[in-house]
Amino acid sequence: MSVEWAGVGPEVLLRLDRSASEPLRVQLERGLREAIRSGRLEAGERLPSSRAMAAELGISRGLVLECYSQLQAEGFLTSRSGSATRVAAGALAPAELPVQPPPLARPIVDFRPGVPDLTSFPRRDWVWALREGSRGATPLELGYGDPRGVQFLRVVLAGYLRRVRGAVADAERVVVCGGFAQGINLVLGALSRRGTGRVAIEDPGDVDYLAICERLGIRAVPVRIDKRGIDVEALAAAEVGAVILTPTHQFPTGTALASERRQALVAWAQACGAMIIEDDYDAEFRYDRDPVGALQGLAPDRVALIGTVSKSLAPGLRLGWVVCPPDILEPLIEEKRLSDRGSPALEQLALAILMESGRFDRQVRRMRQVYGSRRDTLVRALSTGAPAVVLHGLAAGFHAVADLAAEADEQAIVEQARERSVGLYGMSSFRPSGGGGAPQLVLGFGNLSQTAIERGIAAVADLL
Ligand SMILES: Cc1ncc(COP(=O)(O)O)c(C=O)c1O
């Protein structure tokens, strides 16, 4: 191997390896780039003439000229006619990046709420449906279609929601969107265009609404939740134009909105022309005998019903829908058109085919059993390991609320569990008003095997 060094200025900078397969010109360019990036060659510094560089390295002058002109084009070097080639002013060594603290290791057992079993996604069925959908997609469906989504899916969804959720739905009023997250942004965007400036949110609830509303110029007003759901009197006093609710399975307390409160809520909305935005996020997974129908069925003109496949299939699909009341339908379609011109057509067709074929229902039935067993495991593990803990909110979904002893320090428990590689989540992180409350944990069990639940609870039982 023959290695040669070239001195540029006071330092030894370049090394050419004639036995390497990499061409000499490429080696020369790379060597100079590295010298500039690392700061060994500083901005403004003069490089040897092409003749001197060529002589020193024993290569042709043409090769050096080629290399200089390439690095000029890349902004590393400058040269004016008649003067020397220099390191360009903008080609300084990059500033040192601030040292980031190492990220916390991911917990080994993570009781994060809201995550379904990601290993149970029906891959084979989905591939089948996607293939069928792609094969049968019409040219119209592959174009810029109706921003509401593919007609076939909207028809199938409307039927499904009437049948399973007791909703009042027809395809004209269904808008397919990118999960609940896009649905809520579209509805709030449409309301904001109509002049709605204040929207009530559940407390406890999803704290993201604070930022979502703020971005749209809407004031989010937290309204308290008790054991019967949202406090409708407090809601009426909040003077809002809309409320975002999880009436079937309140997130995160797990209660269902009591029937007299449902009536009172609808009466309030009708009396003051307010909009109820119903988040139907995990409605498929009820374990008790009485399914709770969608609130939208009671007042389809006052309720925007938003659903998602994030719990029934997988969040990664980013598919959801809004069943929209007539008076915000046009602005909502316009919001959708302006934001993305419609959701991906082939995935919509696949979902429609999956639902129509009965495979979606089969998957939901299968997962209801899986989550039911996991729920039983959690109850058992806690009653053995931490009998003082009281669990509730278990009638549906895949998270539960655990009441801790009154004097327990919720935050300290979360931190100590983390040191044992167990992810626990305190109720305080779901309080948009920031206000305190009794110490509680929200325990998600959807994405944990029965063994993982047992191991996780055993690891933190003494803390609880
Ligand atoms: C309360 C609530 N609603 C809806 C969703 C679903 O959101 P998306 O459909 O955007 O995944 C979640 C996700 O965790 C949630 O916690």
The ligand as an SDF file (V2000), in Angstrom:
LIG
                    3D

 16 16  0  0  0  0  0  0  0  0999 V2000
  -59.6290    9.6760   24.3830 C   0  0  0  0  0  0  0  0  0  0  0  0
  -59.1030    9.2310   23.0670 C   0  0  0  0  0  0  0  0  0  0  0  0
  -59.8430    9.4140   21.9730 N   0  0  0  0  0  0  0  0  0  0  0  0
  -59.4310    9.0010   20.7590 C   0  0  0  0  0  0  0  0  0  0  0  0
  -58.2250    8.3890   20.6030 C   0  0  0  0  0  0  0  0  0  0  0  0
  -57.8400    7.8920   19.2530 C   0  0  0  0  0  0  0  0  0  0  0  0
  -57.1450    8.8120   18.5210 O   0  0  0  0  0  0  0  0  0  0  0  0
  -56.7100    8.4760   17.0310 P   0  0  0  0  0  0  0  0  0  0  0  0
  -57.8890    7.9430   16.3080 O   0  0  0  0  0  0  0  0  0  0  0  0
  -56.2570    9.7920   16.4820 O   0  0  0  0  0  0  0  0  0  0  0  0
  -55.6040    7.4840   17.0820 O   0  0  0  0  0  0  0  0  0  0  0  0
  -57.4000    8.2040   21.6920 C   0  0  0  0  0  0  0  0  0  0  0  0
  -56.0830    7.5800   21.5220 C   0  0  0  0  0  0  0  0  0  0  0  0
  -55.4070    7.1880   22.4480 O   0  0  0  0  0  0  0  0  0  0  0  0
  -57.8640    8.6120   22.9620 C   0  0  0  0  0  0  0  0  0  0  0  0
  -57.1410    8.4050   24.0600 O   0  0  0  0  0  0  0  0  0  0  0  0
  1  2  1  0
  2  3  1  0
  2 15  2  0
  3  4  2  0
  4  5  1  0
  5  6  1  0
  5 12  2  0
  6  7  1  0
  7  8  1  0
  8  9  2  0
  8 10  1  0
  8 11  1  0
 12 13  1  0
 12 15  1  0
 13 14  2  0
 15 16  1  0
M  END
$$$$
